[in-house]
Amino acid sequence: MKESANSKLKVTIDANEAAAYIAHKLSEVIAIYPITPASPMGEWSDEWSMGGKKNIWGTVPDVIELQSEGGAAGTLHGALQTGAISTTFTASQGLLLKMPNLYKIAGELTPAVVHVAARSVATHALSIFGDHSDVMAMRPTGVAMLSSNSVQEAMDMALIAHAATLESRIPFIHFFDGFRTSHEVQKIEQIPDSVLEEMIDDEWVIAHRKRALTPDEPVIRGTAQNPDVFFQARETANQFYNECAGIVQRTMDKFAKLTGRQYNLFDYVGPEDAERVVVLMGSGAETAHETIEKLNAKGEKTGLIKCRLFRPFGMQQFIETLPVTVKAISVLDRTKEPGSTGEPLYNDVLAALHENRTEGWKSFADEPKVTGGRYGLSSKEFTPAMVSRIFDELKADKPKNHFTIGIHDDITHTSLDFSTNGWDTDKDVFEGLFYGLGADGTVSANKNSIKIIGDNTDYFAQGYFVYDSKKSGATTFRTFGSGPIQFAQLT
């Protein structure tokens, strides 16, 4: 029996399983190679295919484990060229090894989705923990980038990415924060097959099939070109990128009609007359969301813009999302680009404001001041106290620019000092911190108890597990409440 679009099945899962659920339902070929923290997506897909679980077209997806990330990328590229609906999962250096194929897949305007549990790229040291340095390195490839901030969004945005890529022909990276979101257990609404079938338009699936390389209908693809034609041919992709943001928004609107959950390219949270606004994407946006609600309840005028579609960056849509009263903006990036004029999201916001001066999309009461800051590298905690401190800094006549938050930089003095005063937890929310004694099953026991409470009571549940290279002695953070739990930090 099929579930109806109105049925709301609640499941207690993490973001890796949420994204893999959609990827498996909407793929025919899945190329995998395990890498932390994205490995569970491949493991779930492999387990489901081994168990005979079918996709929405009634076939069991072929899950192929390769011997390298490059092999997985090559398999993805090859499968796509046969007309198969295909996907893969990765993170960090694994994503970098896929980069040459992503240039080709995007250059050939081939729909695909790469699900990424975003993680630090090894620089002065290797780190298995989360930030956005890996996905930011993919900007020149031409892939679209869609960000998820929570476990629920990991499922929702995965579906939106799979639907939008087929119509736009732009390959998508769908990403969420490694460990902070990928391994966070939350109680969410599972999307039923009926909604999946409504979201995936057969017209675009058939169009992808017809572009398959076959000796029955020979075409030439993947040529070598000389200076006489390369530049002109490269520019022909412009029309596809110009239309991509609109396609994503229409896909989000269609999704909202089917599920009741509305997303936009940029979602604004706060009053219409906010004077100070922060801009960010990923799990930190959920922390900022709850923080500004509490600040505004005390009489502040603060706002938040959650960036959903980072590439292609919709400059006009971003400007239209800003309140006209904004006086100061702080753009927060979860990555570092040494030697650059600023981090990626910060630079895009500056470019949008500059274009607005010539295009005249929107008039502001005052030309807003803009600062950029770095936070949360390698899963460094990002708390409400830090968000509050950033808003306080925006009150200054000349707020600190190119700052860091969450660390004490006593060398180049980039950091903002912040108070560690506690967070006022809602009365109906339980927070617990569990200490592991050392390889004693604390994580597994907590996962089981969270799922038992989430699946068998009306409570919403959240579990965040501190993984590290010491293997033992870490902590588990558990939260239960009568409503959805947004904040993503240890308090």
Order of alpha helices (4+ residues) and beta strands (2+ residues): beta-alpha-beta-alpha-beta-alpha-beta-alpha-alpha-beta-alpha-beta-alpha-beta-beta-alpha-alpha-alpha-alpha-beta-beta-alpha-beta-beta-alpha-beta-alpha-beta-alpha-beta-beta-alpha-beta-beta
